[in-house]
Amino acid sequence: MTAGTAHRYIVVEGPIGVGKTSLARKLATSFSAETVLEQAAENPFLERFYRNPRVGALPAQLYFLFQRAQQLAALKQHDLFAPVRVADYLLAKDRLFARITLDEEEFKLYEQVHDKLAIEAPKPDLVVYLQAPVPVLLDRIGRRGIAYESLIDAAYLERLNEAYARFFHEYEASPLLIVNATSIDPVNNAADYEELLAAIGRMNRGRLYYNPLRNQAL
């Protein structure tokens, strides 16, 4: 399907395993948009973090911070000719991860580096926040079969889910569509995708909690 959109910069967000990158790619195809994607596989410290969070958290977090800073700086330089773009991360979530993975001294160092970078992130026209409970996230992580992700435990995902919920409870920077993604598969199920696409098309201000029809039938 090819669709139009009034949104020029859409961000899909949510915890690990919820399906944000796959959805971002599919939306980009529908809107003939460019993607702005996390390159997690390029982070040489990520496996170390999952194996030993205490040792790997700081280098993994700083690598992601520098990577995102470079991506967003490149976007800023091309704003005059910007097409529609769909991203699978919001820069502000970088601090969210840092807060739950780093100890106090590491977090102070992270904050100093973050502030020195003075990143000017583009403001999304719409943020789509995908929610799902921990058992669903664990199942989806298991099914995608990335070896080091098998080390992710439920306690970490629980902290992450709670941090996301707090963050978006207070989020007011852009229109926000909160999606209950527990029982839907918008990437592989056409009906789920069409329903979500229609909800995205209706969003132009404020916030909306979107509970798909399939979830309501359960």
N, C-alpha and C positions, 0 to 999 in steps of 0.2 A: 504493500500500500504506500502511496505517496500522499502526504498531507501538507497543508500550509500551517504556519504558526505565527502569531503576533509576537511571540517571545523571541528575543535575539540571543539570550544567554540563559540556558536552562541548566541547573545543577541537580543531579540525582544523588542523594545521600542516604546513609544508613550503615548499620554495623556490618562487620565481616560476614559474608555468606548470605546476605539478604537479597543479592542479585542486582546491585546498583550498576555495575559495569556493563553487564549484559543488557540491561534496560537502556542505559545511556547509548550504547551502540545501536540498538533497535530504533530508538527515537531519532538518532542522527540520520539513520537511513530513511525514515519516514519524512523527515524535514529537509533532506538533502543538506545536512549540516556537517560542520567539522566537529571532531571529537577532541576533548581535552581530558586525557585519561591518566590516572595514576599508573606508574610503571613499577608496580611492586616487585615484579620478577627481576628487575634490574638492581634492586637494593641488596648489596652483598651481605648486609648485617641482619636481614630479616629472619633467615633460618636460625642464626645464632640467637636472636631474641626469643624465638619460640622454644628453642632448646634450653636456654638459660636466660630468662627475662632480666634477672639482676645484672648480668654481664652485658647483654646485647641491647638493652633499651635505649641508652643514650646515643650510640652511633647510628642505630636504625632510625631514631627520631630525627637526628640532625641530617641524615642523608635525605629523608623525605622532605624536610624543610627546605634544603638547598634545591632539591629537584623541583619542588612546587614553585619556589621563588623564580627559578629560571623559566619555567613554563609560562607563568603569569606575566613576567616581564616581557616575554616574546609576544603575548597577546596584546599587551598595552601598546607596543610599537606598531601594531597593525590595526588598531582600532578604526582608523579612517576607512578601511576597506573590509571591515568585519562582516563575514557572513553570519548565518545562524550558527551558534555553537552549543554543544551539549557536553557537559563535564560530569565526571563521576566523583568529584570531591569539592568541598567547600573549604577554602583555606583556613577558616576559623576552626575547623575540626582538628587541625594539626595540634593546636594547643590542648584540645580535649583529650587526644591520645597522650600527649606529653604529661598531662596532669595525672592520669591514672597509671602510667608506666614508669615514671621517673621518681626518684626520691627527692627530698626537699632541695638539697644542694645541686643535684643535677637539673632540677627544674629551674632554679635560679640562673644557672648557666644557659640553659635553653632560652629563657626569657631574654637574657642579654643578647644572645645571637639573633633571636627573632627581631628584637627592637632595632639592632644595628642594620639588619637587612632592609628595614623600612619598606616592606612589600606593599605595593598598591594593587590590591586584587580588584578585578572588575566586579561590579555589583550585579548579581543575577536578577533577571526579570521574573524568575520563578525557581523555587527550590521544591523538589519532590523528595520527601523524606519517607523512606520505606521502613516499616516496622515489622518485626516478627519475634516471637519468643525464642528463648535459648534452644530448646530441643529442635525447633525448625531450623535454626541457624546451623546447629551441629550436623543435622542430617544433610543439609545442602553443602556444607563444607566437605563432608565425607564423600558425597557423590561426585564432586568435581575432581577429587583424586590428586590433589597437590600434596606430595609426601610430607613436607614439613608442617603443613597445616593440620595434620593429624595430631600434632602436639598441642593444639589449642584446646584449653579445657573450659568447662562450663562456667567456672567461677570468674574467669577472665571475661567471657562473653556477657555474663550477668553484670559485671561492673561497667562494661562498655555500653550495654543496653541502657543502664540507668543513667550514664553520663550523657548519652544521646538524648534521652527523654528530658533530662534537666535542661540541656542546651536548647532544644527546640521549644520547650515550654516558654522560654524567655525570648526566643528569636523573633525579631520584628524588622529586620533589615530588608526583607524582600517578601513578596507573596509566598505563602507556604502551603503546599498540599501534603497533608500527612496521610499516608496510605497504609492501611492494614493489609500487609502482604502475606499473611499467614498461610492462606489456602489458595492463592492464585499463582499463576505462572504466565505473566504477560509476555514473556519472551517466546514461549513455545505454544501457547494457547491463544488462538486468534480472537476468541470472544473476550477473554480477559484483557487482551491488549487493546481492542477497540473500545471497551468500556473505560479503561484507564486513559486512553488517548482523548476520549470525549471529556473526561473530567479535567484533564490538563488544558484542553481548549477553552473550558469555561472559566479558568482561573485568571483573574487580572488584578486582584487586590486581596488584602487580608489573609486569612487562613481558613482552611477547610479540612475537616477530618473525613477522609473518603474510605468508607467500608464497602467493598465490592459486593455485588449481589451473591456471589458464591459463598462468601463468608456469612452473609445473613441467613443463608439457607441451612447452615450447619446447626 
